[in-house]
Amino acid sequence: MKNRWLMLVLLSIMTGCVVVVIVALWLTPVSGVTKENFDRIEVGMTRAEVEVILGSKAIARIRQRRDIFCFGNFWRDAESGAEAGIEFDAEDHVRGKEWWPGVLDQRTTWERFLDLMPGRPKRLRPVNVVL
């Protein structure tokens, strides 16, 4: 009887540890081009701080928005097409920013989590195109 009780306690502790690790990994902010990461960027931040948040794959180019041509650094999410445009001043501090959402993912958080699981067939996700 004591051995069963000990096994049950050890199994419960191990299960609890696994759950804590999964939740910690799930809630850790991910570097990349997301609306949440874009919202973390503030005017006055350095380029290095922005690259830690969005990643270092900025594209310097000119982008046309309506009648205005914007030159700046753009980070793009390959999956959704979302873009973050960041304008830096002469000292490499953020002067302005703009967000273009691209394609919106309609899956719930739970569905996105399940789609990350290895060995699980990937479903086509419903999307809305934002123009």
C-alpha positions as CSV (number, residue, x, y, z in Angstrom):
1,M,0.0,0.0,0.0
2,K,2.8,2.4,0.8
3,N,4.4,1.8,-2.6
4,R,1.2,2.7,-4.4
5,W,0.8,5.8,-2.3
6,L,4.5,6.8,-3.0
7,M,4.0,6.1,-6.8
8,L,0.8,8.2,-6.8
9,V,2.6,11.1,-5.1
10,L,5.6,11.0,-7.4
11,L,3.4,10.8,-10.5
12,S,1.4,13.8,-9.3
13,I,4.5,15.8,-8.7
14,M,5.9,14.9,-12.2
15,T,2.6,15.8,-13.8
16,G,2.5,19.1,-12.0
17,C,6.0,19.9,-13.2
18,V,5.2,19.1,-16.8
19,V,2.1,21.4,-16.6
20,V,4.1,24.2,-15.1
21,V,6.7,24.0,-17.9
22,I,4.1,23.9,-20.7
23,V,2.3,26.9,-19.3
24,A,5.5,28.8,-18.8
25,L,6.6,28.1,-22.4
26,W,3.1,29.0,-23.7
27,L,3.0,32.3,-21.9
28,T,6.5,33.4,-22.8
29,P,6.5,36.3,-25.2
30,V,7.7,35.2,-28.6
31,S,10.0,37.3,-30.7
32,G,8.5,38.1,-34.1
33,V,6.1,40.2,-36.0
34,T,2.8,40.1,-34.0
35,K,0.4,42.8,-33.0
36,E,1.3,42.2,-29.4
37,N,5.0,42.6,-30.0
38,F,4.3,45.7,-32.1
39,D,2.3,47.3,-29.3
40,R,5.3,46.8,-27.0
41,I,7.4,49.2,-29.2
42,E,7.4,52.8,-27.9
43,V,8.7,56.0,-29.3
44,G,12.3,56.6,-28.1
45,M,13.3,52.9,-28.1
46,T,16.7,52.0,-29.7
47,R,17.0,49.9,-32.9
48,A,18.6,47.2,-30.8
49,E,15.6,47.0,-28.5
50,V,13.2,46.8,-31.5
51,E,15.3,44.0,-33.0
52,V,15.0,42.0,-29.8
53,I,11.2,42.3,-30.0
54,L,10.6,41.9,-33.7
55,G,13.7,40.0,-34.8
56,S,16.6,41.3,-36.9
57,K,15.2,40.7,-40.4
58,A,14.2,44.2,-41.2
59,I,13.6,45.2,-44.8
60,A,14.6,48.8,-45.7
61,R,12.5,50.0,-48.5
62,I,9.9,52.5,-49.8
63,R,6.2,51.7,-49.3
64,Q,3.4,53.5,-50.9
65,R,0.3,54.2,-48.8
66,R,-2.4,56.0,-50.7
67,D,-0.6,59.2,-52.0
68,I,2.2,59.0,-49.5
69,F,5.6,57.3,-50.0
70,C,7.1,56.0,-46.8
71,F,10.7,55.1,-46.4
72,G,11.6,53.0,-43.4
73,N,12.3,49.6,-41.9
74,F,9.7,47.0,-42.3
75,W,9.3,43.6,-40.5
76,R,7.0,41.1,-42.1
77,D,5.4,37.9,-40.8
78,A,5.7,35.3,-43.6
79,E,2.7,33.4,-42.5
80,S,0.1,36.1,-42.1
81,G,1.6,38.9,-44.2
82,A,1.4,41.3,-41.3
83,E,3.9,44.1,-41.4
84,A,5.3,46.5,-38.8
85,G,6.8,49.7,-40.2
86,I,9.2,51.5,-37.8
87,E,10.8,54.9,-38.6
88,F,14.1,55.7,-36.8
89,D,15.7,59.1,-36.3
90,A,19.4,59.9,-36.9
91,E,20.4,58.4,-33.5
92,D,18.6,55.1,-34.2
93,H,15.7,55.8,-31.9
94,V,12.1,55.0,-32.8
95,R,10.4,58.1,-34.2
96,G,7.1,56.5,-35.4
97,K,5.5,53.2,-36.2
98,E,2.7,51.8,-38.3
99,W,0.9,48.4,-38.4
100,W,-0.5,46.6,-41.4
101,P,-2.5,43.5,-40.3
102,G,-2.4,41.4,-43.5
103,V,-4.4,38.2,-43.1
104,L,-6.3,37.6,-39.9
105,D,-6.3,34.1,-38.4
106,Q,-9.8,33.1,-37.3
107,R,-8.7,30.1,-35.1
108,T,-9.1,30.2,-31.3
109,T,-6.1,30.1,-29.0
110,W,-6.9,26.5,-28.2
111,E,-7.0,25.6,-32.0
112,R,-3.7,27.3,-32.6
113,F,-2.2,25.5,-29.6
114,L,-3.5,22.1,-30.9
115,D,-2.1,22.8,-34.4
116,L,1.4,23.2,-32.8
117,M,1.3,19.6,-31.6
118,P,3.6,17.2,-33.6
119,G,2.0,14.4,-35.4
120,R,-1.4,16.1,-35.5
121,P,-2.8,16.7,-39.0
122,K,-2.9,20.4,-39.9
123,R,-6.2,21.9,-40.8
124,L,-6.8,24.7,-43.2
125,R,-7.4,27.8,-41.2
126,P,-10.2,30.2,-42.1
127,V,-8.9,33.6,-42.9
128,N,-10.1,37.1,-43.6
129,V,-8.0,39.3,-45.9
130,V,-7.6,42.8,-44.7
131,L,-7.1,45.4,-47.5
